[in-house]
Amino acid sequence: MRTAWLATILAACSGGAAKPAGPIDNKGGASTTNESFPKDVVVIRACNDTTYDFATFQYYDYEGPVTSVPAGACTAWHTVPKSERAYGYTYAKFTIAGAELIIQPIDYMGETPLAPGRWSYGITIIDLKQKRADIKARREAD
């Protein structure tokens, strides 16, 4: 039985800077790059599917030189190490106009890991005033 997930959006007050997300792919949406990845690995990126610029951004567990993701843009692709798993939703922390939003999965119990291939985590805003957002993985063409 699939366990429903719960993501809690928290208004964090930490003074630390967010980890950068990696280089930006301003194309957004489905991949239009000629990047080649092995067929047996999971490759992920995050896409800002909102109309707001993310001043700072962090997701999953990756670091890179970028600290912002413009509206409609995506981060670079990252290969998930074979010793780790990625799921249909993940942790994300970002700042919009000074407001920090956190999507925090409670657990992945009962969830199926993503199959090998390219996956984009689309981030949308449900209610900015209440700091509510959503993140969902979508399969991209290989």
C-alpha positions as CSV (number, residue, x, y, z in Angstrom):
1,M,0.0,0.0,0.0
2,R,1.4,3.3,-1.0
3,T,1.9,5.6,2.0
4,A,0.8,9.1,1.3
5,W,3.6,11.7,1.8
6,L,3.4,14.8,3.8
7,A,5.6,17.8,3.0
8,T,5.7,20.5,5.6
9,I,6.5,24.0,4.5
10,L,8.3,25.7,7.3
11,A,9.2,29.4,7.8
12,A,12.8,28.8,8.8
13,C,14.7,31.4,10.8
14,S,18.2,29.9,10.4
15,G,20.9,32.4,9.6
16,G,22.9,30.0,7.4
17,A,23.1,30.4,3.7
18,A,21.5,27.8,1.5
19,K,23.7,25.4,-0.4
20,P,23.9,26.3,-4.1
21,A,22.0,24.2,-6.6
22,G,24.5,24.0,-9.5
23,P,24.7,25.7,-12.9
24,I,21.5,27.0,-14.4
25,D,19.8,25.6,-17.5
26,N,17.7,28.5,-18.6
27,K,15.8,26.3,-21.1
28,G,13.5,24.9,-18.5
29,G,11.0,22.2,-19.2
30,A,12.0,19.1,-21.1
31,S,15.7,18.6,-21.8
32,T,16.9,20.1,-25.1
33,T,20.6,19.5,-24.4
34,N,22.8,16.9,-26.0
35,E,24.1,15.7,-22.6
36,S,24.7,12.0,-22.5
37,F,24.2,9.9,-19.3
38,P,24.5,6.2,-18.8
39,K,21.0,4.5,-19.2
40,D,21.3,2.7,-15.9
41,V,21.4,5.8,-13.6
42,V,18.9,8.3,-12.2
43,V,19.7,11.9,-13.3
44,I,17.8,14.8,-11.6
45,R,17.5,18.5,-11.8
46,A,15.1,21.1,-10.2
47,C,13.0,23.4,-12.2
48,N,11.5,26.7,-11.0
49,D,8.0,26.3,-12.4
50,T,6.8,29.5,-10.8
51,T,6.7,33.2,-11.8
52,Y,9.0,34.1,-8.9
53,D,12.8,34.2,-8.9
54,F,14.5,32.0,-6.2
55,A,17.1,34.2,-4.6
56,T,18.7,31.2,-2.9
57,F,18.0,27.6,-3.7
58,Q,18.9,24.1,-2.4
59,Y,17.4,20.7,-3.1
60,Y,18.1,17.0,-2.7
61,D,21.7,16.9,-1.6
62,Y,23.8,18.7,-4.3
63,E,26.1,21.7,-4.2
64,G,27.3,24.0,-7.0
65,P,28.2,27.6,-7.7
66,V,24.7,29.0,-8.2
67,T,22.7,30.6,-5.4
68,S,19.6,31.6,-7.4
69,V,17.2,30.1,-10.0
70,P,15.2,32.5,-12.1
71,A,11.5,31.9,-12.8
72,G,11.1,29.3,-15.5
73,A,14.7,28.0,-15.3
74,C,16.2,24.7,-14.2
75,T,19.4,23.7,-12.5
76,A,22.0,21.5,-14.2
77,W,21.5,17.7,-14.3
78,H,23.0,15.7,-11.4
79,T,23.6,12.0,-11.4
80,V,22.2,10.3,-8.2
81,P,25.0,8.0,-6.8
82,K,24.0,4.3,-7.1
83,S,24.3,4.1,-3.3
84,E,21.4,6.6,-2.9
85,R,17.8,6.8,-4.0
86,A,15.7,9.6,-5.4
87,Y,11.9,9.6,-5.1
88,G,8.9,11.4,-6.7
89,Y,9.4,14.3,-4.2
90,T,12.3,15.6,-2.3
91,Y,13.6,18.3,0.1
92,A,13.8,21.8,-1.2
93,K,14.6,25.2,0.4
94,F,14.4,28.5,-1.4
95,T,13.9,32.2,-0.9
96,I,11.4,34.4,-2.7
97,A,11.4,38.1,-2.0
98,G,13.0,37.5,1.4
99,A,10.6,34.7,2.4
100,E,12.2,31.3,3.0
101,L,10.1,28.3,2.0
102,I,11.0,24.7,2.9
103,I,9.5,21.6,1.4
104,Q,10.4,18.8,3.9
105,P,9.3,15.2,3.2
106,I,8.5,13.3,6.4
107,D,9.7,9.9,5.0
108,Y,9.7,7.8,1.9
109,M,8.2,4.6,3.5
110,G,6.3,2.7,0.9
111,E,7.5,4.9,-1.9
112,T,9.1,3.5,-5.0
113,P,12.5,5.0,-6.0
114,L,12.7,6.8,-9.4
115,A,13.6,4.4,-12.3
116,P,16.8,5.1,-14.2
117,G,16.5,8.1,-16.6
118,R,16.2,11.9,-16.5
119,W,13.8,13.4,-13.9
120,S,13.0,17.1,-13.3
121,Y,11.6,18.2,-9.9
122,G,9.0,20.8,-10.7
123,I,8.5,23.4,-7.9
124,T,5.2,25.3,-7.8
125,I,3.8,27.8,-5.3
126,I,0.4,26.9,-3.7
127,D,0.2,30.0,-1.5
128,L,3.2,32.3,-1.1
129,K,1.6,34.3,1.8
130,Q,1.3,31.1,3.8
131,K,4.6,29.8,2.5
132,R,3.1,26.7,0.8
133,A,4.7,25.1,-2.1
134,D,4.9,21.7,-3.9
135,I,7.6,19.6,-5.6
136,K,7.0,16.7,-7.9
137,A,9.3,14.6,-10.2
138,R,8.4,14.4,-13.9
139,R,10.1,12.0,-16.3
140,E,12.0,13.8,-19.2
141,A,13.0,12.3,-22.5
142,D,16.4,10.6,-22.5
